[in-house]
Amino acid sequence: MVTDHDPWLGVEPWLRIISSDARASVRQLLPSPGLTFTAWLSGRRMRDSDGLLMQFFDDFKLPDYFGWNFPALNDCLRDLSWLPAEHYVLVIEEAHELLVDEPEAVPEFLAMLLRTGQEWSQVERVDGSTQARFRTILACDGPGVARLQSAISRA
């Protein structure tokens, strides 16, 4: 359950679900110091795989050689040499609308985000805590939290 004391539902350190009405400390939101690329995507515009791929191409700045399918998206996220940064933050607002027209694709997409975060691993912060170099934040309404948790368990 999301609360004001622990607003992040920690699936893994690199994938978090947060209810749109939860509050988080600034420290939890900010990446470690260094060059950071942040992309803000809209789940409302990613109701199907075509919309999802278009959002990533436009707002995550995918390279021109992108192949317009999930395997190509996976390849681009695993090798970010085309977008050099020390940290990557992917925020998907209205994540409760993510792939609602293609629910069978949700576990595959979330598994891709989990693998990407895991492969980019974590860095130690100055205060001794650790933070993922590639973080995904899924911001959604209350009922959407349960839907995404269920899809992640199937991922």
GIPE-V136813 format. One record per helix or strand. SS is the DSSP state (H for helix, E for strand). FROM is the first residue (numbers start at 1). LEN is the number of residues. Records with the same first field share a line. If there is no record, write none. Layout:
# GIPE-V136813
SS = FROM-LEN / FROM-LEN
This chain:
# GIPE-V136813
E = 8-5 / 15-5 / 36-7 / 87-7 / 122-3 / 130-3 / 134-7
H = 26-4 / 43-3 / 49-11 / 70-9 / 80-3 / 95-3 / 103-18 / 142-13
